[in-house]
Every structure is written in structure tokens, then in C-alpha cells.
Amino acid sequence: MRVCTVTGRLNELFPGHAGTAGLYFVEHEYLDSPVTPLLDPAEISAWNEALERPAP
């Protein structure tokens, strides 16, 4: 996937917050134990569900 495709999709899903959303993705995918988590571990399932099944 090209970078502009990722950026475009983040802007579609999270208008005005694409950069922050990108940080969440990096944390979720690559960091096993972040010093300061961006997302409460209890909310990760809801976050994943929203990404996998976006509202129409």
C-alpha cells in the first residue's frame, strides 16, 4: 500500500485527526509495552471493531 493511500484513508476515516489515528496504529501494531499508551487496553476491542466494520 502506498503512503498516500494510507494517508488518504486515514483522512477519510478520521477527518482532522489522521495524524493522531496514525499514532494509534503504530502503537497498536508495533509496540508491545508503550511507556504511555494512547489507547486504554479495555478499549482496544472496540477500536478494532470500528476499524474492521466502519459505519456506512
N, C-alpha and C positions, 0 to 999 in steps of 0.2 A: 504494500500500500504506500502510495506517495505521501510525502509530508503534507502537501497542500490538500490532499483528500482527507487526511486526519483532521487538519485544522478546520476545513470546511464543515466536516461532520460535527466536530465539537461546537462550532459556532451555530449550527442548526439546532443541536440538542440543548445547548446552554448559552443562549444569546447574552452577551455581556459578561459571561463568566467562563469562557472557553479556556482561558489560561489556568484558572483555579481547577476546573474539571480535569485538565491535563495533569496537574499535580496529583490529584486523587488517583488517576490511572497509573501513574508512575509508582506511587506509593503502594497501591494495591498489587501491582504486577511484580515489582522488583525488590521491595523492602520487606524483609521478614519481621523486623522489630524496629520500627522507626522511633526516634527519640521523642517526637511529639506527633502522634498520629493525627492526620487531618480528619479522619472519619472514626466515629465511635465504633468499636468492634461489634456492638449489638446492632448497628445499622447496616453492616456490610451486606447482609442478605437482601434487604430492601433495595439497596443501591444496585446490586447485581440484577435483581428482578426488573427494576426500572430500565436498566440499560438493555437487557435482553428482550424486554417486551414493552417498548415505548408506546405511549398513548397515541392513538391515531390523530 
